[in-house]
């Protein structure tokens, strides 16, 4: 399947604005400012994964991951954490953790 892509700086600028507005660590005067590059890289990677796999976009009405055929379902935060934690260094075996997100609105 071939995709036709329109290239425009407005797409890049929109993505940069979304990243800056949702990740306060890009603003130096906040508590979340990253002093170490490794912490900054981890935070941005987690944001990008959430943005593409967990967040349903209004215009697409699905996630970008599903729209591109990378995944077949919307990931939960628990799925994302389960996928990231086995990447910890010095971890000999993959441990499946079943994290659940508790919705405070539902009783």
N, C-alpha and C positions, 0 to 999 in steps of 0.2 A: 504494500500500500504506500503510495507516494503522497506526501503532504506538500501542499503549496503554502509557502511561508512568505508573508509580506514583511519586509525588514523596515523598521522605522525606529528612530531614536526615542520616540514617544513611549514605545513598549519598555525599553530599558529604563527610561526616566521614571515611568510608573512603578516598575519593580523596585528601583532604588528608593523611591519615596515610601513605598509600602514597607520595605525593610527598615528604613530609618525610623518610621513612625511606630512600628511594632517592636523593634529591638532598641530599647533605650540605652543599651551599652554603646551605641554609636555616638551618643551625646556625652561629652567628657565630664560634664558637671552633674552626673547622676550617681547614685550609689551602685548601680550595676556596671559601671565603667570597668572594662577588663584591663588589668595591669599586666597579665601574662598572655602572650600570643596563643598558647595552647588552650586556655580557657575561652578566649574569643572565638577561636576556630570551632571549638566544641559547641558553643552557644549558637553560632551561625549555622552549623551543620544541622543541629537539632531543629532550628527554625525552618530551614529549607525542607527538611524531611516532613515536618508537620504541615507546612504550606502545600506540599505536593501530594501527600498521601492521606492526611487526616481531614483537612479543611475542605468542605464542599464550597465551591465557588459559585456565586450567584449567576454569572453569565454562562458558565458551563453546565450548571446544575448537577455537577459531579466534581470529583477531584481531578487535577491535571494528570495524576498517575493513571487513573481509569481511562481518561480521554485518550491518552497515548498508548494504552494497552500494556502498561508496565505492571499493573495489578488488576485484580478482578473484583475488588471490594474496597470500601472505605475503611481505612485502618482506625483503630481506637488508639488512645494515648497509651493504653496498656500494651497493645501490639507494638507500638513504636519503642517503648521502653524495653520490651522483651527482645526486640531486634538489636538494640544498641548495647545492652548490658553484656552479652557474650563477647563483645569486642574489647572488654577490659583486658589489659596486659596481665600476664601470669595467671590466667584462668585456664586450668587444664581441661575442664569439661564444660559443655554447654548445659546450663541449668535453666529449665523452662520455668519462668515465674508467671503466675497468672494474676497480673495486676488488674484491678477493676477501678474505674473512675466512679466515685460516689456522687450522684446528682443530689445536691442539697434541696432542690425544689420538690422532689418527689418524696412522699412519706412512706 
